[in-house]
Structures are given as C-alpha cells and as structure tokens.
Amino acid sequence: MSETEQTGRSKVQENEETEILPTLVSALKNDLGPALEEIEVKDVRIGLAYTGVLLSENYGGVACTPLYEFSCCPALGFAGFLKGKTVDKLLELALSENPLEAAVGIATANAFSHMLHDLELKNFPVSDTDILDLIKPGDRVAMVGYFGPLVPKILKITDKLTVLEKREIEAPKTRTLPSEKAREILPASDVIILSASTLANRTFDELLSLQGAAREIVLLGPSAPLYPAPFFERGITAIMGTRIFDPLTMLTVVSEAGGTKKLHQYCGEKVAFRKK
C-alpha cells in the first residue's frame, strides 16, 4: 500500500472514531455483546413525520423521517426485507449516507437503547430538568430545527432567540435564518438546542464543532437516543428525548403520519438525561 493510500485510510478511520454515529453503534453493540444477534426486528414503519421500529422484545423507537433531504422519490431498495433481520444488522443502517436508511438505523438504536435503559437502570439516571430550566434571561439561544411550541416559552425568558432551519417557516416574531448561517450564530450562543434529526441528516458532528463557549448544548426530540454517554463525551450537556411505552400504538401513530404531539399523547413520554 502506498503512503498516500495509508494516509487516506488513516483519515477515514479517524473520522469513524470521532463521529457520533459510528461511536454510538459500536457502544450499543458492545453493551449487549453476542446476545444482540438474537433480537429480531419485528416491524418497521416509515411515516411522513417519523420512522418507527419494533423489536422482538417489545421495545420501540422512533426517528424523524428526513423527507426534506430528498429532491426525488426516496424509495428504499430493500423494502420488504427489513422485518426479521437482527438488531445488529439494522443498527448498521445508522451509518448510511442515505438519510432514510439512517433514520431506520437510528430508530433501531433508540428502541435498543430503551431496552438497555430497563436492563441497566443504574447506568441511565434520568433527570427532571426541563429545557426551560437551562435558559437564563439575556441568553443568546440558537435553535437548530424549528420547535414551534417551544419558541414562545423561550421568548418569555430571553428575546435573543435565533432559529436555524432548512425549511421555510412562518414565525414572524422569531429571528429565523437558513441553516447555512450556523457558522455565524452557534459560536456566539450561550445555549444551543440541536434537533435530534441532525443525526439522520448527518449534520450533528459539524454543528457540534461550532459550539464555541456555549454553556448548554441540548439534543432535543424523539429521535434522540436514550444512551447519553457518547453524547456527553462530545460536549452535549442534556439529552431530552422520548421513551416509547406503547410500541404497537407507536406503529399506528407513525403509519398515520402522526407527529410529536401524537406520540406524547398516545404512546410516549418525555425523558431527560443531564450531564453531571
């Protein structure tokens, strides 16, 4: 192998070691070991708002369906062959460059992290912290991804809120900029709220690298894995996700294009982890 090829391979390996998704998948696999190959995926639903996965142990997980990442039909070539595969195989999809495949992998990781949470409660101490508890008057808050119900609550605490969003949204009382402005906004922010959908569209690592001296960096949304260690190691200070307590109802909600409100209404509950 030439020196150039060795350098190239070294850089690829370095990226795989530092990026969050390879680290997350590796940690999940190591946590359960060979037993992982005995857990099957019983169902997969890809809805307009969320993608849902049900495991044979009756644990479910979701991830935001990244429809806005596609300019053409995002059909999966292996549709019809996901059910019955083992968890270790579907976890690998989280590493895919295809955002829809990655969403299936992340939903699988979330379902599996729910199971690990129940098996090893002492390793997953939950927090009763609310995201509003982390924001102080005068804070410069950057929100990557639009969380509509949260915006007016933040504005009651501080008027220095900037929303970075790929889509066009109607929020006349909010400073809204295209996501490309992250390099200007994030380094000067006191609090950064990252949508967990940044995992599937593979922008998480780049956005996190722009954190500057932010006091709080929160990973927010039902797509957030309930497996905090790899995220805390990278500077995330709080994870606020959703635990699915009724996986079968979750599949129905996802199939009927239900969003976050319906998930929390019928089959999920908010759960938070806080870095000590």
C-alpha positions as MATLAB code, in Angstrom:
seq = 'MSETEQTGRSKVQENEETEILPTLVSALKNDLGPALEEIEVKDVRIGLAYTGVLLSENYGGVACTPLYEFSCCPALGFAGFLKGKTVDKLLELALSENPLEAAVGIATANAFSHMLHDLELKNFPVSDTDILDLIKPGDRVAMVGYFGPLVPKILKITDKLTVLEKREIEAPKTRTLPSEKAREILPASDVIILSASTLANRTFDELLSLQGAAREIVLLGPSAPLYPAPFFERGITAIMGTRIFDPLTMLTVVSEAGGTKKLHQYCGEKVAFRKK';
ca = [
       0.000    0.000    0.000;
       1.358    3.435   -0.959;
       1.921    6.217    1.575;
      -0.980    8.174    0.030;
      -3.352    5.205    0.409;
      -2.240    4.672    4.006;
      -2.859    8.347    4.793;
      -6.312    8.190    3.210;
      -7.285    5.075    5.140;
      -5.960    6.623    8.360;
      -8.153    9.699    7.881;
     -11.225    7.537    7.248;
     -10.555    5.533   10.412;
     -10.017    8.742   12.388;
     -13.358   10.131   11.194;
     -15.145    6.904   12.076;
     -13.692    7.045   15.572;
     -14.699   10.666   16.177;
     -18.128   10.863   14.507;
     -21.074   10.249   16.790;
     -22.979    7.576   14.839;
     -20.122    5.046   14.477;
     -19.328    5.585   18.153;
     -22.970    5.127   19.174;
     -23.430    1.955   17.135;
     -20.184    0.472   18.469;
     -21.114    1.289   22.079;
     -24.582   -0.248   21.734;
     -23.152   -3.428   20.244;
     -20.530   -3.730   22.941;
     -23.087   -3.208   25.690;
     -25.042   -6.383   24.955;
     -22.449   -8.383   23.054;
     -23.364  -11.572   21.126;
     -26.909  -11.551   22.569;
     -27.628   -8.690   20.170;
     -27.775  -11.168   17.294;
     -30.737  -12.929   18.932;
     -33.001   -9.868   18.961;
     -35.120   -9.506   15.836;
     -36.764   -6.500   14.284;
     -40.480   -7.330   14.207;
     -41.736   -4.318   12.299;
     -40.587   -1.147   10.549;
     -42.842    1.756    9.615;
     -41.694    4.784    7.648;
     -44.241    7.569    8.031;
     -44.322   11.143    6.823;
     -43.223   12.523   10.194;
     -41.480    9.646   11.963;
     -39.917    6.275   11.277;
     -40.694    3.577   13.843;
     -39.039    0.255   14.698;
     -40.417   -2.543   16.887;
     -38.082   -5.168   18.388;
     -38.911   -8.748   19.314;
     -38.502   -7.832   22.987;
     -41.444   -5.419   22.565;
     -39.363   -2.265   22.624;
     -39.983    0.515   20.155;
     -38.057    3.542   18.961;
     -38.567    6.380   16.510;
     -36.525    8.774   14.415;
     -37.587   11.764   12.381;
     -38.251   10.818    8.746;
     -35.916   13.105    6.747;
     -38.196   13.737    3.776;
     -36.786   17.244    3.265;
     -33.399   15.753    2.419;
     -34.670   14.358   -0.890;
     -35.344   16.063   -4.192;
     -36.722   12.859   -5.741;
     -38.586    9.726   -4.649;
     -36.814    8.347   -1.548;
     -37.919    4.728   -2.025;
     -35.778    2.104   -0.269;
     -34.342   -0.595   -2.496;
     -34.548   -3.234    0.233;
     -38.155   -2.518    1.254;
     -39.868   -5.769    2.246;
     -36.715   -7.307    3.698;
     -36.289   -5.391    6.972;
     -38.669   -7.345    9.188;
     -36.976  -10.389   10.664;
     -33.466   -9.016   10.446;
     -31.462   -8.950   13.657;
     -30.827   -5.705   15.518;
     -27.103   -5.714   14.798;
     -27.843   -5.592   11.058;
     -30.285   -2.697   11.253;
     -28.055   -0.741   13.616;
     -25.535   -0.594   10.783;
     -28.028    1.419    8.728;
     -27.422    4.342   11.070;
     -24.063    4.712    9.316;
     -25.606    5.006    5.854;
     -25.122    8.144    3.768;
     -28.775    7.756    2.728;
     -30.785    9.775    5.310;
     -33.808    7.474    5.083;
     -31.717    4.381    5.752;
     -30.000    6.259    8.557;
     -33.406    7.068   10.079;
     -34.251    3.341   10.196;
     -30.904    2.669   11.886;
     -31.386    5.461   14.418;
     -34.935    4.335   15.232;
     -33.453    0.867   15.826;
     -30.782    2.358   18.073;
     -33.484    4.190   20.014;
     -35.561    1.050   20.502;
     -32.472   -0.838   21.639;
     -31.404    1.961   23.977;
     -34.859    1.773   25.601;
     -34.238   -1.897   26.303;
     -30.779   -1.234   27.745;
     -32.258    1.505   29.897;
     -34.629   -1.007   31.516;
     -31.937   -3.682   31.875;
     -29.359   -1.357   33.426;
     -31.320    1.362   35.220;
     -28.373    2.415   37.392;
     -26.385    3.302   34.267;
     -29.112    5.585   32.945;
     -30.127    8.012   35.711;
     -32.883   10.240   34.394;
     -33.290   13.923   35.244;
     -36.378   16.018   35.933;
     -34.735   19.029   34.281;
     -36.879   20.916   31.780;
     -35.223   22.605   28.849;
     -36.506   25.981   30.039;
     -34.580   25.474   33.297;
     -31.362   25.717   31.279;
     -32.093   29.149   29.807;
     -31.394   32.405   31.654;
     -32.631   35.939   30.938;
     -30.417   37.555   28.341;
     -29.085   34.269   26.993;
     -28.365   34.077   23.290;
     -30.215   30.925   22.261;
     -29.697   29.146   18.944;
     -32.302   26.579   17.940;
     -31.251   24.259   15.117;
     -34.540   22.925   13.796;
     -37.861   24.619   14.483;
     -39.643   23.558   17.679;
     -42.803   25.649   17.333;
     -44.386   25.087   20.785;
     -41.088   25.875   22.497;
     -40.442   29.203   20.791;
     -42.926   31.427   22.707;
     -41.827   29.880   26.022;
     -38.187   30.741   25.325;
     -39.124   34.268   24.245;
     -40.676   34.834   27.658;
     -37.219   34.275   29.166;
     -34.997   35.910   26.560;
     -35.645   37.759   23.317;
     -32.288   36.681   21.893;
     -33.521   33.582   20.080;
     -32.377   32.598   16.599;
     -33.900   29.660   14.732;
     -31.783   27.943   12.080;
     -33.963   25.941    9.733;
     -33.641   24.364    6.276;
     -37.341   24.736    5.538;
     -39.257   27.953    5.077;
     -41.349   28.548    8.190;
     -43.785   31.242    9.183;
     -42.620   32.634   12.508;
     -42.984   36.431   12.325;
     -41.950   37.011   15.951;
     -38.818   34.892   15.696;
     -35.482   35.623   14.078;
     -35.242   32.800   11.541;
     -32.219   32.160    9.349;
     -31.256   29.423    6.893;
     -29.264   26.607    8.454;
     -26.191   27.661    6.458;
     -25.814   30.577    8.902;
     -24.869   28.157   11.705;
     -21.177   29.098   11.405;
     -22.062   32.672   12.306;
     -24.650   32.022   15.008;
     -23.573   28.973   17.029;
     -20.093   30.148   18.190;
     -21.678   33.231   19.786;
     -24.526   31.381   21.534;
     -24.944   30.711   25.252;
     -27.444   27.900   24.718;
     -27.647   25.664   21.649;
     -30.661   23.457   21.040;
     -29.932   20.793   18.441;
     -32.772   18.874   16.861;
     -32.047   15.152   17.084;
     -32.972   14.974   13.398;
     -29.423   16.238   12.791;
     -28.324   12.638   13.406;
     -30.151   11.225   10.377;
     -29.145   14.061    8.062;
     -25.548   13.717    9.314;
     -25.073   17.352   10.284;
     -24.721   16.689   14.036;
     -20.922   16.457   14.146;
     -20.315   19.595   12.111;
     -22.843   21.612   14.117;
     -21.357   20.442   17.401;
     -17.917   21.563   16.255;
     -19.295   25.132   16.077;
     -20.340   25.243   19.738;
     -17.894   27.931   20.791;
     -18.239   28.646   24.521;
     -21.900   27.634   24.829;
     -22.911   26.920   28.428;
     -25.610   24.423   27.444;
     -25.931   22.190   24.380;
     -29.158   20.208   24.290;
     -30.046   17.335   21.969;
     -33.827   17.534   21.695;
     -36.622   15.500   20.164;
     -37.995   11.946   19.898;
     -35.093   10.984   17.604;
     -32.610   11.424   20.469;
     -31.161    8.071   21.615;
     -31.651    7.385   25.316;
     -27.992    6.459   25.549;
     -26.235    9.575   26.828;
     -22.594    8.626   27.373;
     -21.243    9.108   23.798;
     -23.053   12.444   23.547;
     -21.890   13.730   26.930;
     -18.316   12.865   25.943;
     -18.679   15.202   22.973;
     -19.974   18.193   24.909;
     -23.737   17.674   24.918;
     -24.980   18.778   28.358;
     -28.525   17.376   28.200;
     -30.467   14.859   26.142;
     -34.219   15.267   26.027;
     -35.931   12.507   24.124;
     -38.968   10.242   24.217;
     -39.430    6.815   25.753;
     -41.970    4.720   23.853;
     -44.105    2.878   26.401;
     -46.674    1.503   23.921;
     -44.770    0.289   20.836;
     -47.802   -1.099   18.981;
     -49.662    2.190   19.256;
     -46.469    3.941   18.173;
     -46.531    1.938   14.932;
     -50.098    3.078   14.284;
     -49.285    6.724   15.021;
     -46.245    6.619   12.735;
     -48.197    4.894    9.933;
     -50.932    7.530   10.138;
     -48.411   10.390    9.828;
     -48.666   11.392   13.467;
     -46.127   13.862   14.797;
     -44.515   14.590   18.140;
     -47.759   15.695   19.795;
     -49.488   12.417   18.942;
     -46.508   10.358   20.095;
     -46.609   12.017   23.503;
     -50.389   11.836   23.656;
     -50.759    8.121   22.934;
     -47.557    6.109   23.256;
     -44.535    8.033   24.534;
     -43.286   10.130   27.414;
     -40.569   12.724   27.653;
     -37.357   11.650   29.338;
     -34.214   13.673   30.062;
     -30.594   12.977   30.904;
     -28.375   15.684   32.364;
     -24.591   15.704   32.318;
     -23.203   15.996   35.829;
];
